[in-house]
Amino acid sequence: MATFLLIIIYLAFISLGLPDSLLGSAWPVMQPDFGAPLETAGVLFMTIAGGTIISSLISGRVLKRYGTGKVTFVSVLMTAVALLGFHFAPSIVWLIVCAVPLGLGAGAVDTGLNDYVATNYKARHMSWLHCFWGVGATLGPITMAQFISEDNSWRNGYLVISGVQFALVIILLFTLPIWKKVSRKSDITIQDEREDLKVELEEGDNNIKPLKTKGVKLALSSFFFYCGVEATVGLWGSSFLVNVKGLSVVTAAGWISFYYAGITIGRLITGFITYKITNRTLIRWGQIIALIGTIILVLPLPSVFSLIGFITIGLGLAPIFPCMLHETPTRFGKKNSQTIMGYQMALAYTGTTFMPPLLGFMASQSTIGIFPIAIVIFVVAMLLSSEKLNIIMTKKDVYKRNDTSSTTL
C-alpha cells in the first residue's frame, strides 16, 4: 500500500512540473496573440509565484487541519481548473486571474508532498521526488511544441495539460483513504525519532534568531540566486532562442525541454552518487558546470551550441537545490534546521518570483540578448555566496574538532 501511494505521489510531482515550463515555451506565440509587451510574461510568472509563496506560508495550518491527501486533491483540482482557464482566456487580464489559483495550488502540493515523503519514506525518495518534477517540466515544453507545430495553437497545449491534471484529480479522489492508513503505519516506526527530536528541542534554544546565526544570510542568498537562475532560464530561454538565435518557436520549445531533461537526469544520478560524494562537493561542481553552460550561451557560437549550453546548465543545476536542503541540518544544527529551512524556502520562492520579471523588464528596455549575461551574473553570485558559506562552515568544523579534542584530553 505504501508503495502504491508513493507511485501516486510521484505522479503528483510530475503534474506539479508540467505547468512550470509551459508559459516560457508558449509565450513567443501567446505574446502576438494578445498583443502584449514582452515583459507581460514576467507579470504572469510573478503572479503564479506569488500565489505559491502565499500557499506555502499557510500550508502548515491547512495540512494539519485537513491532511495531506485532501490538500493535494484540492490543490491539483485548482491547477487543473486554472490551466483550463488559460485555454479559454480571452485577454491578459483573464490570464492573470487564472494565474492566482495556479500558484496557490502548486505551492500547497509542493509543501505538502515534500513534508509527507520526508515523514513517511526514506531519504532517497526525496531526491527522486524532485527528479519526477523534472519529468513533468520536461514533458511540458514537448507537449506545447507539438501543438504549436501542428496548428500554432498554444491553447490546445494548455487544454491537454489541464486534462492530465483532471485525470490525476480523479486518481487522488479514489486514493484519499490510503493516505491516512500509510501515515498511521509510519507513526509507529518514527516514534523513536520524534522522541529524540523532542529531547533535542527541549535541550536547545527554541528562541533562535535565524538571521543572526552565522552563515544563514549566505545560505539564503544561495537559495535566492539558485531559484532565480532556474526560473529565469525556463521562462526566457525560449524567447532568447527565437529572437536572438533565430530559431522557430517549435524548435526553441523543444530545446528548452532538453534543459529540464538535464535537471531531471542530473537529479536521478544525484540520488545514487550522494552515497559517495558529499553535498558540498556536489553543490560546488554543480555551480561550476552551470556557469560553463551559461558562458557557452554568451559566446558568439553557432546556434547548436545553445542547445549544449542549456543542457549543461540543467545538468549543473540538478544537484544544487536538493543538496542545499539536505545540508541544512549539518550546517546549522538539527534543532535550528526546521526554522532555517522555512526561511530558505521563502527566499527560494522570492527568487522565483522576482528574478524572471526583473530580466523581462530589463529586456523590454534593451533586448532579450542580455539574457545569457544576466544568467552568468546570477550563477556567479550564487557560487560566491555558497563558497563563502563553505569557508565559514569549514572553520566551524575545525573549531568543533579542536573543542572535542580538548574536552577528551
BELCOR-V688109 format. One record per residue. N is the residue number from 1. RES is the residue in one letter. PHI is phi in whole degrees, 0 to 359 (999 if undefined). PSI is psi in whole degrees, 0 to 359 (none if undefined). Layout:
BEGIN
N_RES_PHI_PSI / N_RES_PHI_PSI
END
This chain:
BEGIN
1_M_999_317 / 2_A_296_323 / 3_T_293_318 / 4_F_299_317 / 5_L_294_324 / 6_L_298_322 / 7_I_298_318 / 8_I_297_319 / 9_I_295_319 / 10_Y_299_317 / 11_L_299_321 / 12_A_296_323 / 13_F_286_331 / 14_I_298_316 / 15_S_294_331 / 16_L_292_324 / 17_G_281_333 / 18_L_305_309 / 19_P_287_338 / 20_D_299_330 / 21_S_255_0 / 22_L_289_314 / 23_L_300_314 / 24_G_298_323 / 25_S_287_324 / 26_A_271_342 / 27_W_301_321 / 28_P_303_335 / 29_V_266_323 / 30_M_295_321 / 31_Q_304_307 / 32_P_292_330 / 33_D_299_320 / 34_F_265_353 / 35_G_63_36 / 36_A_262_152 / 37_P_291_161 / 38_L_303_318 / 39_E_288_354 / 40_T_298_328 / 41_A_300_324 / 42_G_296_322 / 43_V_295_315 / 44_L_298_317 / 45_F_296_319 / 46_M_295_321 / 47_T_296_315 / 48_I_298_313 / 49_A_294_324 / 50_G_297_319 / 51_G_296_324 / 52_T_296_318 / 53_I_298_314 / 54_I_298_312 / 55_S_294_328 / 56_S_293_321 / 57_L_292_325 / 58_I_263_356 / 59_S_296_329 / 60_G_303_310 / 61_R_294_318 / 62_V_296_317 / 63_L_295_320 / 64_K_296_325 / 65_R_280_318 / 66_Y_251_343 / 67_G_90_155 / 68_T_295_321 / 69_G_300_309 / 70_K_294_318 / 71_V_296_319 / 72_T_296_317 / 73_F_302_309 / 74_V_294_321 / 75_S_294_316 / 76_V_294_324 / 77_L_299_318 / 78_M_298_316 / 79_T_293_323 / 80_A_297_315 / 81_V_295_319 / 82_A_297_317 / 83_L_294_325 / 84_L_296_324 / 85_G_297_323 / 86_F_300_321 / 87_H_299_319 / 88_F_266_351 / 89_A_305_124 / 90_P_272_348 / 91_S_206_170 / 92_I_299_324 / 93_V_302_317 / 94_W_290_328 / 95_L_297_318 / 96_I_296_319 / 97_V_298_316 / 98_C_289_335 / 99_A_293_334 / 100_V_295_303 / 101_P_294_334 / 102_L_297_317 / 103_G_289_318 / 104_L_299_317 / 105_G_293_319 / 106_A_295_319 / 107_G_296_319 / 108_A_292_319 / 109_V_297_314 / 110_D_302_307 / 111_T_294_313 / 112_G_297_313 / 113_L_289_323 / 114_N_301_315 / 115_D_294_319 / 116_Y_296_316 / 117_V_292_320 / 118_A_298_327 / 119_T_277_324 / 120_N_249_352 / 121_Y_227_167 / 122_K_289_161 / 123_A_299_325 / 124_R_298_332 / 125_H_292_337 / 126_M_294_317 / 127_S_296_317 / 128_W_287_334 / 129_L_299_314 / 130_H_290_335 / 131_C_296_320 / 132_F_290_332 / 133_W_301_319 / 134_G_297_326 / 135_V_299_314 / 136_G_296_317 / 137_A_294_333 / 138_T_283_319 / 139_L_289_333 / 140_G_303_302 / 141_P_297_325 / 142_I_297_315 / 143_T_297_314 / 144_M_296_318 / 145_A_299_323 / 146_Q_298_314 / 147_F_286_326 / 148_I_295_322 / 149_S_290_329 / 150_E_282_308 / 151_D_221_19 / 152_N_57_30 / 153_S_251_100 / 154_W_290_335 / 155_R_297_320 / 156_N_293_330 / 157_G_298_314 / 158_Y_295_324 / 159_L_297_316 / 160_V_294_316 / 161_I_296_323 / 162_S_298_319 / 163_G_298_321 / 164_V_298_319 / 165_Q_295_319 / 166_F_295_325 / 167_A_296_320 / 168_L_293_325 / 169_V_301_317 / 170_I_296_317 / 171_I_298_316 / 172_L_297_323 / 173_L_299_317 / 174_F_280_347 / 175_T_255_8 / 176_L_306_318 / 177_P_296_335 / 178_I_290_326 / 179_W_303_314 / 180_K_292_322 / 181_K_296_315 / 182_V_294_320 / 183_S_295_318 / 184_R_295_321 / 185_K_297_321 / 186_S_283_339 / 187_D_302_323 / 188_I_292_317 / 189_T_287_336 / 190_I_255_7 / 191_Q_299_316 / 192_D_298_320 / 193_E_297_321 / 194_R_293_323 / 195_E_296_318 / 196_D_298_319 / 197_L_294_323 / 198_K_297_316 / 199_V_298_317 / 200_E_297_319 / 201_L_291_324 / 202_E_293_326 / 203_E_280_334 / 204_G_272_182 / 205_D_266_109 / 206_N_282_345 / 207_N_264_51 / 208_I_288_153 / 209_K_242_95 / 210_P_306_316 / 211_L_291_344 / 212_K_263_355 / 213_T_283_132 / 214_K_299_125 / 215_G_96_345 / 216_V_296_318 / 217_K_299_323 / 218_L_291_322 / 219_A_296_317 / 220_L_298_320 / 221_S_298_320 / 222_S_297_316 / 223_F_296_318 / 224_F_301_310 / 225_F_286_327 / 226_Y_300_306 / 227_C_294_330 / 228_G_298_316 / 229_V_295_309 / 230_E_302_314 / 231_A_287_320 / 232_T_294_318 / 233_V_297_317 / 234_G_294_323 / 235_L_280_316 / 236_W_255_353 / 237_G_302_317 / 238_S_295_317 / 239_S_297_322 / 240_F_297_316 / 241_L_294_324 / 242_V_285_312 / 243_N_274_334 / 244_V_254_315 / 245_K_272_350 / 246_G_74_23 / 247_L_277_160 / 248_S_288_160 / 249_V_299_321 / 250_V_296_312 / 251_T_297_319 / 252_A_298_316 / 253_A_298_320 / 254_G_296_320 / 255_W_293_324 / 256_I_293_329 / 257_S_297_329 / 258_F_290_330 / 259_Y_299_312 / 260_Y_291_328 / 261_A_296_323 / 262_G_299_317 / 263_I_297_317 / 264_T_297_307 / 265_I_296_320 / 266_G_299_320 / 267_R_286_328 / 268_L_298_314 / 269_I_294_319 / 270_T_303_322 / 271_G_302_332 / 272_F_269_322 / 273_I_274_355 / 274_T_295_342 / 275_Y_290_335 / 276_K_250_333 / 277_I_239_138 / 278_T_288_158 / 279_N_302_316 / 280_R_297_320 / 281_T_294_318 / 282_L_295_320 / 283_I_297_312 / 284_R_300_309 / 285_W_292_327 / 286_G_298_317 / 287_Q_294_321 / 288_I_295_316 / 289_I_296_318 / 290_A_298_321 / 291_L_295_319 / 292_I_300_318 / 293_G_298_319 / 294_T_291_324 / 295_I_295_324 / 296_I_300_322 / 297_L_292_328 / 298_V_288_322 / 299_L_293_144 / 300_P_283_70 / 301_L_254_163 / 302_P_304_157 / 303_S_304_326 / 304_V_299_333 / 305_F_290_339 / 306_S_295_321 / 307_L_299_315 / 308_I_300_319 / 309_G_298_314 / 310_F_294_320 / 311_I_296_318 / 312_T_296_318 / 313_I_299_315 / 314_G_300_314 / 315_L_297_321 / 316_G_292_319 / 317_L_289_334 / 318_A_312_307 / 319_P_277_346 / 320_I_296_306 / 321_F_296_306 / 322_P_297_325 / 323_C_289_324 / 324_M_294_321 / 325_L_296_315 / 326_H_292_334 / 327_E_280_346 / 328_T_304_309 / 329_P_298_326 / 330_T_292_321 / 331_R_286_318 / 332_F_240_4 / 333_G_91_146 / 334_K_295_325 / 335_K_290_340 / 336_N_258_347 / 337_S_296_323 / 338_Q_296_315 / 339_T_294_314 / 340_I_293_325 / 341_M_301_320 / 342_G_298_317 / 343_Y_297_319 / 344_Q_297_316 / 345_M_294_324 / 346_A_297_316 / 347_L_291_328 / 348_A_297_312 / 349_Y_293_328 / 350_T_296_317 / 351_G_299_318 / 352_T_297_325 / 353_T_285_317 / 354_F_257_332 / 355_M_292_313 / 356_P_298_315 / 357_P_298_326 / 358_L_299_314 / 359_L_295_322 / 360_G_300_318 / 361_F_295_315 / 362_M_298_320 / 363_A_293_324 / 364_S_293_335 / 365_Q_273_345 / 366_S_224_266 / 367_T_201_153 / 368_I_292_353 / 369_G_297_344 / 370_I_283_352 / 371_F_309_305 / 372_P_293_327 / 373_I_295_317 / 374_A_297_320 / 375_I_295_321 / 376_V_301_315 / 377_I_298_316 / 378_F_297_315 / 379_V_294_319 / 380_V_297_318 / 381_A_298_319 / 382_M_295_316 / 383_L_297_316 / 384_L_295_318 / 385_S_297_316 / 386_S_293_318 / 387_E_290_323 / 388_K_295_322 / 389_L_295_320 / 390_N_299_321 / 391_I_298_315 / 392_I_297_316 / 393_M_292_325 / 394_T_295_317 / 395_K_298_322 / 396_K_294_318 / 397_D_296_318 / 398_V_296_319 / 399_Y_297_318 / 400_K_297_318 / 401_R_295_318 / 402_N_295_321 / 403_D_294_321 / 404_T_294_318 / 405_S_297_319 / 406_S_297_319 / 407_T_295_320 / 408_T_295_317 / 409_L_294_none
END
